[in-house]
Amino acid sequence: MKSSRTEIRWTVGELADRFELPTHVLRHWESMGLLAPERDSAGRRRYREDDAYRVAVIVSSKAAGMSLDQIRSLLDAGAADRHRILTDHLEDLAGRMAEMERSRHLTEHALECRAHDIATCPGFRSHVADLVAGTKRGFMPAGARVHTNPGHDVSGHA
């Protein structure tokens, strides 16, 4: 009997376990057009190795901060906006990395500062003077939302 990597078939549970995902996540991704598993004669999903690679791409892309809509465009060979989506994502990552660097710098300063009330420290105050002056709106990237309680979004901006 000839063996091939493409002969591997997983059930929804087996593939979900492989990626430590609940099965409903794979079903949701299928409903969003990200996955299209084969069906056996009883209508049960059967995933091949190519499907596992698609799941790996989805999981990795989500970990990189991409939305399912962005990922769908990346997995669509005919998507015309792939380059724009990736460029926009890189710009978003650069902004988030700059905010993380600022946060790290402020945290390091607070850790080393002798002031018990960090708001009275001249060095720390100089780091947040742009917020006080109104030239910068908080530490959250533009458009970000902070969840304060379920079902209620509050802008992350000061």
HUKA-V805257 format. One line per field, one symbol per residue. phi: phi as a letter, one per 20 degrees, with the letter a starting at -180 (. if undefined). burial: + if it has 16 or more other C-alpha atoms within 10 Angstrom, else -. A space follows every 50 residues. Layout:
phi=???
burial=???
This chain:
phi=.fdbffffcdfffffffgdldffffffffffenecbffcefenefcedfg fffffffffffffeneeffffgffeegeffegffffffffffffffffff fffffffffffefeffdgfefgffgffdgffffnecdmeefgnfcdeebg mcecgeef
burial=--------++++--++---------++-+----++++-------++++-- ++--+--+--+----+-+-++++++------+--++--+--++--+--+- --------++-------------+-------------++++--------- -----+--
